[in-house]
Amino acid sequence: ELLKKHTRYQGCKANDRHIKLFWEALEQFTEEERSLFLRFAWGRSRLPLASNFTDTMTVAAFNTHGGRDDSFLPASHTCFFTIEMPKYSTLEITRDKLLKAVTLCTSVENA
């Protein structure tokens, strides 16, 4: 919930279907998977205390250049705390692609 409050959107909106699926998928993640997500998106494995959290995550539209969104993994830019989310068609695909991205990309150097 803290992360959601500190999120802005670029090229998409909080009430877009694929963004709602993104948040729903994150809510289903275990604590370890959430930590991996933070490392993927931000280069850090946990959020600071709410009183010390001043950063803002950006969730941006993912440009598939005409490809099928379901075939792409999300992209991250850790220096800018930004994640680009394709418009996945289902919660299952959203969760699967996010998990694949956060587990395959385990270091900032590979991001």
C-alpha positions, 0 to 999 in steps of 0.5 A: 500500500505504501508503494501504491501511494508513492506511484505516478503513471506515465502513458497509463492511468491507475484505473487502466485494466493492466495497471489494476492487474499489475497491483493485484499480481503484486498483492499476491506475491510473497514477501520474498517475491515483493523483495525481488520486485523492488530489487528489479524496479529500484535496485533495493530489496525493501522499502524504507519506513513510511516516514522516511520514504520520499521516492516515487515509483513510476509505472510507465506504458510499455511500447511493444512496437506493434507486438503482442503485449502478452509475449513481452516481459516488463522492463525496469530502469532502476536509476529512475525507479521506473517499470514499464508494464505491457498491457497483459490480458489476464492476471495469470499472465501478469503474475507469470511475466512479473515473476519471470522478470524479477527472478531472471534479473537478480542484479542491477548490472543485469537490469 
